């Protein structure tokens, strides 16, 4: 009877020990801070240059999520400040070159000068107009979906952009290419 109790306790201890041993062998989630900066050009109905800066985290070295802000110049509104959420997935194939997908969505704050006609009446009572320039601002949509690769900390992406510019009606899309570095 005592031998049976001892054997049951010993079996229980071995089973618990094996469970904790296998739990130690499993990898824990690795979360790390990352800072991505990328610079490039876009071409479509509108043409421009942009630089983006993304503060975020990398999970297990393969998924990165972060909040981004950027600055761009374009031929629709001149200045754009995008604020967006960014997601990247790196395909780890055991090589230095890692393919990636990149998706971003948010808003773009736009600032531009626009020529406007201003009517006036001169000192003799004649009505006329003159041209002046007004500073304008507005909010548009900002989105990107791209693919590319990363070698160590250097990245290259190319894909599609979708934006709205408040200075004009309609939806703008095209292609973009960026090169960057991750800290």
C-alpha positions as CSV (number, residue, x, y, z in Angstrom):
1,X,0.0,0.0,0.0
2,X,2.8,2.4,0.9
3,X,4.7,1.3,-2.2
4,X,1.7,2.1,-4.3
5,X,1.4,5.6,-2.8
6,X,5.1,6.2,-3.3
7,X,4.9,5.1,-6.9
8,X,1.9,7.4,-7.5
9,X,3.7,10.4,-6.0
10,X,6.8,9.6,-8.1
11,X,4.8,9.3,-11.3
12,X,3.0,12.6,-10.5
13,X,6.4,14.3,-9.9
14,X,7.8,12.9,-13.2
15,X,4.7,14.1,-15.1
16,X,4.9,17.6,-13.6
17,X,8.6,17.7,-14.3
18,X,8.2,16.8,-17.9
19,X,5.5,19.4,-18.3
20,X,7.7,22.2,-16.9
21,X,10.6,20.9,-19.0
22,X,8.6,21.1,-22.2
23,X,7.3,24.6,-21.2
24,X,11.0,25.8,-20.9
25,X,11.8,24.5,-24.4
26,X,8.9,26.6,-25.9
27,X,10.0,30.0,-27.1
28,X,8.5,32.9,-25.3
29,X,7.2,35.9,-27.3
30,X,10.0,38.2,-28.1
31,X,8.9,41.9,-28.4
32,X,11.3,44.5,-29.4
33,X,11.2,48.3,-30.2
34,X,11.9,49.3,-33.7
35,X,12.1,52.7,-35.6
36,X,11.7,52.6,-39.3
37,X,12.5,55.5,-41.6
38,X,11.9,55.3,-45.4
39,X,12.2,57.8,-48.2
40,X,10.9,57.6,-51.8
41,X,8.7,58.9,-54.6
42,X,5.2,58.2,-55.8
43,X,3.7,58.6,-59.3
44,X,0.1,58.5,-60.4
45,X,-2.4,61.3,-61.2
46,X,-0.2,63.2,-58.8
47,X,3.6,63.1,-58.3
48,X,5.5,63.6,-55.1
49,X,8.2,62.7,-52.7
50,X,7.7,61.4,-49.1
51,X,9.6,60.5,-46.0
52,X,8.0,58.4,-43.3
53,X,9.0,57.6,-39.7
54,X,7.4,54.7,-37.8
55,X,7.7,54.0,-34.1
56,X,6.6,50.5,-33.2
57,X,7.3,47.1,-32.0
58,X,8.5,43.8,-33.6
59,X,6.9,40.6,-32.4
60,X,9.0,37.4,-32.8
61,X,11.1,39.3,-35.4
62,X,8.5,38.6,-38.1
63,X,5.6,41.1,-37.4
64,X,6.0,44.8,-36.9
65,X,3.2,47.2,-36.0
66,X,3.6,50.9,-35.3
67,X,2.4,54.4,-35.5
68,X,3.8,56.5,-38.3
69,X,4.2,60.1,-39.2
70,X,5.7,61.6,-42.4
71,X,6.3,64.6,-44.5
72,X,5.8,64.9,-48.2
73,X,5.8,67.2,-51.2
74,X,3.4,66.8,-54.1
75,X,2.0,68.7,-57.0
76,X,-1.6,68.7,-55.7
77,X,-1.4,70.4,-52.3
78,X,2.3,70.9,-52.0
79,X,2.8,69.8,-48.4
80,X,1.4,66.7,-46.8
81,X,1.8,65.3,-43.2
82,X,0.5,61.7,-43.1
83,X,-0.4,60.1,-39.7
84,X,-1.0,56.4,-40.0
85,X,-1.0,52.9,-38.6
86,X,1.6,50.6,-40.2
87,X,1.9,46.8,-40.3
88,X,4.7,44.7,-41.8
89,X,5.3,41.0,-42.0
90,X,8.8,39.7,-42.7
91,X,9.0,36.2,-44.3
92,X,11.9,34.5,-42.5
93,X,13.3,31.9,-44.9
94,X,16.6,31.4,-42.9
95,X,18.5,33.8,-45.3
96,X,19.8,37.3,-45.0
97,X,17.3,38.6,-47.6
98,X,13.8,38.6,-46.1
99,X,10.7,39.3,-48.3
100,X,8.1,41.6,-46.7
101,X,4.6,43.0,-47.0
102,X,3.8,46.5,-45.8
103,X,0.4,48.0,-45.3
104,X,-0.4,51.5,-43.9
105,X,-3.7,53.4,-43.4
106,X,-4.5,56.8,-41.9
107,X,-5.0,60.5,-42.7
108,X,-3.0,63.1,-44.5
109,X,-2.9,66.7,-43.3
110,X,-2.5,69.0,-46.4
111,X,-1.2,72.6,-46.7
112,X,-1.2,74.6,-49.9
113,X,-1.6,78.1,-51.4
114,X,-4.4,78.6,-53.8
115,X,-5.0,81.5,-56.2
116,X,-8.4,83.1,-55.7
117,X,-10.3,85.9,-57.5
118,X,-11.4,88.6,-55.1
119,X,-14.1,91.1,-56.3
120,X,-13.8,94.7,-55.3
121,X,-15.3,98.1,-56.2
122,X,-12.7,100.8,-57.0
123,X,-13.0,104.5,-55.9
124,X,-15.0,105.4,-59.1
125,X,-17.6,102.7,-58.5
126,X,-16.4,100.2,-61.1
127,X,-16.6,96.6,-60.1
128,X,-13.6,94.5,-60.9
129,X,-11.6,91.5,-59.5
130,X,-8.0,90.9,-58.7
131,X,-6.1,87.7,-58.0
132,X,-4.7,86.9,-54.6
133,X,-3.2,83.9,-52.9
134,X,-4.8,82.2,-49.9
135,X,-3.2,79.6,-47.6
136,X,-5.4,76.6,-47.4
137,X,-5.4,73.4,-45.3
138,X,-7.4,70.2,-45.3
139,X,-7.5,66.5,-44.4
140,X,-7.4,63.6,-46.9
141,X,-7.1,59.8,-46.7
142,X,-3.7,58.1,-46.8
143,X,-3.1,54.4,-47.6
144,X,-0.3,52.2,-48.9
145,X,0.1,48.5,-49.7
146,X,3.5,47.3,-50.8
147,X,5.9,44.4,-51.0
148,X,9.7,44.3,-50.9
149,X,12.6,43.0,-49.0
150,X,14.9,43.6,-46.1
151,X,18.6,42.8,-45.8
152,X,19.7,43.2,-42.2
153,X,18.4,46.8,-41.4
154,X,18.1,48.1,-45.0
155,X,14.7,47.8,-46.7
156,X,13.3,48.4,-50.1
157,X,9.5,48.5,-50.8
158,X,7.4,49.1,-53.9
159,X,3.7,49.1,-54.2
160,X,0.5,51.1,-54.6
161,X,-0.7,54.2,-52.8
162,X,-4.2,55.6,-52.4
163,X,-4.8,59.2,-51.4
164,X,-7.3,61.9,-51.5
165,X,-6.2,65.5,-51.8
166,X,-8.6,68.1,-50.3
167,X,-7.6,70.7,-53.0
168,X,-9.4,68.5,-55.6
169,X,-12.2,66.1,-55.8
170,X,-11.6,62.4,-56.5
171,X,-9.5,59.6,-55.5
172,X,-5.8,59.4,-56.4
173,X,-3.8,56.2,-56.8
174,X,-0.5,55.1,-58.3
175,X,2.8,53.4,-57.5
176,X,5.5,54.3,-55.1
177,X,9.0,53.1,-54.2
178,X,10.8,53.7,-51.0
179,X,14.2,52.8,-49.5
180,X,14.8,52.8,-45.7
181,X,16.6,51.8,-42.6
182,X,15.4,50.2,-39.4
183,X,16.9,51.0,-36.0
